[in-house]
Structure formats: C-alpha cells, structure tokens
Amino acid sequence: MHLDYDERRQWRILSEKSKLIVLIGPTAAGKTKLSIELAKRFNCEIISGDSMQIYKKMDIGTAKISPAEMEGIPHHLIDIKEPYESFSVAEFQQLVREKISSIQSRGKLAMIVGGTGLYIQSVIYDYHFANAPSDSDFRKMLEERAEAEGNEAIYQELVSIDPESAKKIHPNNLRRVIRALEIFHCTGIPMSRYQQKQRQELLYDTAVIGLTMDRSYLYERINKRVNEMLERGLLNEVKLLYDSGLRDCQSIQAIGYKELYKYLDGKVSYDAAVEELKKNSRNYAKRQLTWFRNKMDVKWFDMTRIQTEHEMEKKIEEISKYIEGKLEIKSNTYK
C-alpha cells in the first residue's frame, strides 16, 4: 500500500491519538444511567462535562449523580469549586485534558459525559485559548469602567459588537464579557468569529455518542424531572445558597437557581418561578441539541420511549457496537 505525504501524516496523527468516549445529549435524555453501563463495558472512568456540576452544595438542581448511582465507577470534576468561585472554559479544558492523561496512565478509558457543548468542544478539538491576544491596560480600563458605570454598560458594548457571544455570556460574568471585548480590541474580529477560526482537528481518537428523542417526549421528561427535583428539596437547596448571601455569581445563573432566586426575592410567585424553570429547561435542551448538531461530529441514537430493560439492553448493545467499530476496541462481557 502506497500513501502520499498527507495520507502518511494523517495516519501517523491518528495512530498517536489516545482513545476517548464522549456521551452528550440534552438535559433529561438519560445520559447518567447509560454512562454507567458503558463505563462497565469499556472499563471507563467518567469525567463530568457539565459546567455546573463542578460546584459544591448544588446537587439537586444540577442533577448531580449520587455515590450510589456511580456503582463504584470513578467520577471526576464534580464538587471541585465553591459556589462563589468562577470557572472558565480554558480552566475546564486544562483540567479535563489532565484527567484524560491520568486515566489513561492507569490503563483505563476516559469518558466525558455531559451537556455543556462549548466546554466539551474545547477539550476534544485543538483549541488554544492562551494564544488569543491580550491587552492588560485595556482590560484594566474596562474593569474600572464597570466599577463606575456598572456591569450592564460594559455588557451592552459587547451586545453591539458581538451579539452572538453576548447571547452566551451572562451580563454579570464580567470576566468573560471583558475577555470578549479584549479579543475584539486586539484583533478587530468578534470573539465568536475568532473561535470559529480555531483549528477543527480532533486531539483524540474520539467516539462522540449523542442521545436524542422525540421533542414532545423530551419536554415531558424535563417537566417531570423538575417536579421530582422540587419534591427532593430543590427549594431548600437554593434557599441555603440564598441565605448565605450568595449573589451575582456564575453558579447562581444555573437553571433551577436563578428562577427560584426570583421567588425568594419576592419578584414572582412560586408557581410562576416553577413554570419559568420548566420553560428555561426546555429551551436549554433545544439549544443543546442545536449546538451539538452544528458544532460537533456526533453519532446520534434515538432514546424515545425506551420503556423496558430489554429495550434498554438492545440500545446499549447498539451503542457499544458503534464504539467498538469507531475506536477499534472490544467491550467487556459481563452479566
């Protein structure tokens, strides 16, 4: 077999890449249970790909997996930050890549599981956040202006020059707002376009599994999940954060927390807050699916109305066969 230079180079790159499973999908699609079954079959350790499960004291609202549900499978990047701390995509990228290397050094396979598209995308593709230009004087000037004029004034500048990035950044996440303005200041290119110019080469030999289902069925599952969270004590969990004086933090922008904060502030009724929570959860699921379909190369599996253990077992077999073929590995046999 004769290969030209580009083909030899591509073969060498692929042969050097570490293998990685990524399990994605919208909220309430069933990722947690499936991830445990796949982890057993492929001898995996799981890395959370959720931007809010990193926070301590935020268990119910983030649908954090419980120790019992883990069934002995090691999980990483859960409960690593206090709710008042900030967390960036670049920090996530670094931590996850370190975890992947550590897991592989133990002879195991890493599996990222979650629904935060940008975070996961930053890990598996060749993104270099550190290479984005910076200007410390410009950054300091914006910080001083924010102190004098308020965060909203700075945020509105971002809305005017880069509305696409502004949609993804909360006005009170001043660090990210300033960073987006800084990139535009240094390059003349909006951050959204700058990120698109990053190389789209996979760093790992990756099998990206996506879970999807009929939208009406998914929305039904989301509404049910919200009700279950409330029954388990979501309001009390939020109230503990509220009573601790936690305000204007990145963590409190999570769905399930910001809506109930409005209720605790007396701005809306409890019923209105719950309806907003359900609506925001449904809208978020829609955005998740759009992101994954537009930004990542995903093999989708329909999970609509899988009701029995036999149906779930067949779906697990189907997904396992895909992973085996994509990564050229064999699953464990277990009963």
C-alpha positions in Angstrom: 0.0 0.0 0.0 1.5 3.3 -1.1 0.5 6.5 0.8 1.3 10.1 -0.2 2.8 12.5 2.3 -0.6 13.9 3.5 -2.0 10.4 3.9 1.1 9.2 5.9 0.9 12.3 8.1 -2.8 11.7 8.8 -2.2 8.1 9.5 0.6 8.9 12.0 -1.6 11.6 13.7 -4.4 9.1 14.1 -2.2 6.3 15.3 -0.7 8.6 18.1 -4.1 9.8 19.4 -5.5 8.5 22.6 -8.9 6.9 22.6 -11.9 8.8 24.2 -15.6 8.3 24.5 -17.9 11.3 24.7 -21.5 10.9 25.7 -23.6 14.0 25.1 -27.3 15.0 24.8 -29.9 17.4 26.2 -30.9 17.5 29.8 -33.1 14.6 30.9 -32.1 12.4 27.9 -30.8 9.6 30.1 -27.1 10.2 29.9 -26.3 9.3 33.6 -27.7 5.7 33.6 -26.3 4.9 30.1 -22.9 6.2 31.1 -22.6 3.8 33.9 -23.5 0.8 31.7 -21.0 1.9 29.1 -18.3 2.5 31.7 -18.7 -1.1 32.9 -18.4 -2.4 29.4 -15.4 -0.4 28.4 -13.5 -0.1 31.7 -14.0 3.7 31.8 -13.6 6.4 34.4 -16.1 9.3 33.9 -15.3 13.0 33.6 -18.3 15.3 34.1 -18.8 17.6 31.0 -21.3 19.8 32.9 -20.3 23.4 33.7 -22.4 23.5 36.9 -21.8 20.1 38.5 -18.3 21.4 39.4 -20.0 23.4 42.3 -20.4 22.1 45.8 -23.8 22.4 47.6 -25.6 22.4 44.2 -26.7 18.7 43.9 -30.4 18.6 43.1 -30.6 21.4 40.7 -27.7 20.2 38.6 -28.9 16.6 38.6 -25.6 15.5 40.1 -25.0 11.8 40.1 -25.2 10.3 43.7 -22.5 8.0 45.1 -24.9 5.1 44.9 -25.7 5.8 41.3 -22.0 5.7 40.4 -21.9 2.0 41.2 -18.2 2.2 42.0 -17.2 3.9 38.7 -14.7 6.7 39.4 -16.1 10.2 38.6 -14.1 13.4 38.1 -14.7 17.2 38.0 -17.7 17.0 40.4 -17.7 19.2 43.5 -14.4 20.9 42.8 -15.4 24.5 43.3 -17.2 26.6 45.9 -20.4 28.3 44.6 -18.9 31.8 44.9 -15.9 30.8 42.7 -15.8 31.5 38.9 -14.9 28.9 36.3 -13.7 29.3 32.7 -13.8 27.2 29.6 -10.0 27.4 29.5 -9.7 26.1 33.0 -12.1 23.2 32.2 -10.1 22.4 29.1 -6.9 22.1 31.1 -8.3 20.1 33.9 -10.1 17.6 31.7 -7.1 17.0 29.5 -5.0 16.3 32.6 -7.7 13.9 33.8 -7.7 12.1 30.4 -4.0 11.6 30.6 -4.2 10.4 34.2 -7.0 7.9 33.5 -5.1 6.5 30.5 -1.9 6.1 32.6 -3.9 3.7 34.7 -4.8 1.6 31.7 -8.4 2.8 31.6 -10.5 4.6 29.0 -11.8 8.1 29.7 -15.4 9.0 29.0 -16.7 12.6 29.1 -20.4 12.8 30.0 -22.4 16.0 29.9 -24.4 18.6 28.1 -22.2 21.8 28.1 -21.3 21.9 24.4 -18.7 24.6 24.4 -16.8 23.1 27.3 -16.7 19.6 25.7 -15.8 21.0 22.3 -12.9 22.9 23.8 -11.4 19.7 25.1 -11.6 17.4 22.1 -10.7 19.9 19.4 -7.4 21.7 19.0 -8.4 25.0 20.7 -5.6 27.3 22.1 -7.2 29.8 24.4 -3.8 31.0 25.6 -2.9 32.1 22.1 -5.7 34.7 21.9 -4.2 38.2 22.1 -4.5 40.3 25.3 -4.0 43.9 26.4 -3.8 44.3 30.2 -4.2 48.1 30.1 -7.4 47.8 28.1 -8.7 45.1 30.5 -7.9 47.3 33.5 -9.7 50.2 31.9 -12.9 48.2 31.4 -12.7 46.9 34.9 -12.5 50.4 36.2 -15.4 51.5 34.0 -17.5 48.5 35.2 -16.9 49.7 38.8 -18.0 53.2 37.9 -20.8 52.5 35.4 -21.9 49.0 36.3 -21.6 45.7 34.5 -24.6 46.3 32.2 -22.9 49.2 30.5 -19.9 47.0 29.6 -22.2 44.2 28.5 -24.1 46.4 26.2 -20.8 47.2 24.4 -20.4 43.5 23.7 -24.0 43.3 22.5 -23.3 46.0 19.9 -20.1 44.5 18.5 -20.6 40.7 19.0 -24.2 39.8 19.7 -23.5 36.1 19.1 -21.0 36.0 22.0 -23.3 38.2 24.1 -26.1 35.6 23.9 -23.8 33.0 25.6 -22.4 35.3 28.3 -24.4 36.5 31.3 -24.1 40.3 31.9 -22.7 39.7 35.4 -20.0 37.4 34.2 -17.7 40.4 33.9 -14.5 38.5 33.3 -15.9 36.8 30.2 -17.5 40.0 28.9 -14.2 41.8 29.2 -12.3 39.0 27.6 -14.6 39.1 24.6 -14.2 42.8 24.2 -10.4 42.4 24.7 -10.2 40.0 21.8 -12.2 42.3 19.5 -10.0 45.3 20.7 -6.8 43.4 19.8 -7.8 41.7 16.6 -10.7 43.6 15.2 -12.6 40.3 15.0 -15.5 39.4 17.3 -14.7 36.6 19.7 -17.4 34.4 18.1 -15.6 34.6 14.7 -12.2 34.2 16.3 -13.3 30.9 17.9 -14.6 29.7 14.6 -11.2 30.2 13.1 -9.6 27.8 15.6 -8.5 24.5 14.0 -11.1 21.8 14.0 -8.8 18.9 14.4 -9.7 16.2 16.9 -7.0 15.8 19.5 -8.2 12.3 20.4 -9.5 9.2 18.6 -13.0 10.1 19.7 -16.3 8.3 19.6 -19.0 11.0 20.2 -22.3 9.5 21.2 -25.4 11.7 21.1 -28.7 10.9 22.8 -31.8 12.3 21.2 -35.6 11.7 21.4 -38.9 13.0 20.2 -39.2 16.6 21.3 -42.6 16.3 22.9 -41.4 13.2 24.9 -38.2 15.0 25.9 -40.2 18.0 27.2 -42.5 15.7 29.1 -39.4 14.1 30.8 -38.0 17.6 31.6 -41.2 18.7 33.2 -41.3 15.5 35.2 -37.7 15.9 36.3 -38.3 19.5 37.5 -41.2 18.2 39.6 -39.0 15.4 41.1 -36.3 17.9 41.9 -38.7 20.1 43.8 -40.1 17.1 45.7 -36.5 16.2 46.6 -35.9 19.6 48.1 -34.6 21.9 45.4 -36.1 25.0 47.0 -34.3 24.3 50.3 -31.1 23.8 48.4 -31.5 27.1 46.7 -32.6 28.8 49.9 -29.4 27.7 51.7 -27.3 29.5 49.0 -29.6 32.5 49.1 -29.4 32.8 52.9 -25.6 32.6 52.7 -25.6 35.9 50.9 -24.5 34.4 47.5 -25.4 36.9 44.8 -24.3 37.8 41.3 -22.1 34.6 41.0 -21.6 32.4 38.0 -23.1 29.4 39.8 -26.4 31.2 40.5 -27.0 31.7 36.8 -27.7 28.0 36.5 -31.2 26.9 35.6 -33.1 26.0 38.7 -31.3 28.5 40.8 -31.8 31.8 39.1 -35.6 31.2 38.8 -36.0 30.3 42.5 -33.9 33.3 43.5 -36.5 35.5 41.8 -39.2 33.8 44.0 -37.1 34.3 47.2 -36.5 37.9 46.2 -40.3 38.3 46.1 -40.3 39.2 42.4 -42.5 36.3 41.3 -44.9 33.8 42.8 -43.7 30.2 43.5 -45.9 28.8 40.7 -44.5 31.4 38.2 -40.9 30.6 39.2 -41.6 26.8 38.7 -43.1 27.4 35.3 -40.2 29.6 34.3 -37.8 26.9 35.4 -39.6 24.3 33.2 -39.7 26.7 30.3 -36.0 27.6 30.6 -35.1 23.9 30.9 -36.9 23.1 27.7 -35.3 26.0 25.9 -31.9 24.9 27.1 -32.5 21.4 25.8 -33.4 22.8 22.4 -30.2 25.0 22.4 -28.1 22.0 23.5 -29.3 19.9 20.5 -28.8 22.8 18.1 -25.2 23.3 19.4 -24.2 19.7 19.1 -25.7 19.3 15.7 -23.9 22.4 14.3 -20.6 22.2 16.1 -19.7 18.5 16.6 -19.5 15.3 14.6 -22.0 13.2 16.5 -23.4 9.7 16.1 -27.0 10.1 17.3 -29.1 7.4 19.0 -32.8 7.8 19.5 -33.9 7.1 23.1 -37.6 7.8 22.6 -39.9 5.7 24.7 -37.5 3.0 25.8 -39.7 1.5 28.5 -38.3 -1.9 29.3 -35.0 -3.3 30.4 -34.9 -5.4 27.3 -35.3 -2.3 25.1 -32.5 -0.5 27.0 -30.2 -3.5 26.7 -30.7 -3.6 22.9 -29.9 0.2 22.8 -26.8 -0.3 24.9 -25.7 -3.1 22.6 -26.2 -0.9 19.6 -24.2 1.9 21.1 -21.5 -0.5 22.2 -21.1 -1.9 18.7 -20.6 1.6 17.3 -18.0 2.4 19.9 -16.2 -0.9 19.2 -16.1 -0.2 15.5 -15.2 3.5 15.8 -12.4 3.1 18.3 -11.3 -0.4 17.2 -11.7 -1.8 20.7 -13.6 -4.6 22.4 -16.1 -4.2 25.2 -16.0 -6.4 28.4 -18.6 -9.2 28.6 -20.5 -9.0 31.9 -23.8 -10.1 33.2 
